[in-house]
Amino acid sequence: MEPAELLARHGIAPGTLEPSPAPPARRPTLDRVMAMPPRPCSACGDMAATARAVTFAGAGHRWVDLCRDHALAVWRPSRVPATLPEIAADLRAALVAAERARGSCQEPFSS
């Protein structure tokens, strides 16, 4: 889920969040996470473990501070193949695409 959806589920209007620099804002994000005392989670009020600068339509760039559970809720899972056969298939597909882009009509690694 996206941060905007998470906040909407909790009835939080993005305009009520603190303005942030434009994403990705790496150094300001690190400074924000390390600041004492810790900030509250933008969704539930528990102690925040992470922060991110998010751009919201109509509200601009805003800080979204999230506790562990809400940070995991908006975490995007990896789309990297998990098994060796899946990795090999992806590499074969990339090689075929590269060969086609070079103008070669031969299919490498025909099985």
JOHU-V786339 format. One record per helix or strand of 3 or more residues. SS is the DSSP state (helix for helix, strand for strand). FROM is the first residue (numbers start at 1). TO is the last residue. If there is no record, write none. Layout:
ss=SS from=FROM to=TO
ss=SS from=FROM to=TO
This chain:
ss=helix from=3 to=9
ss=helix from=14 to=16
ss=helix from=26 to=34
ss=strand from=50 to=56
ss=strand from=60 to=66
ss=helix from=68 to=73
ss=helix from=84 to=102
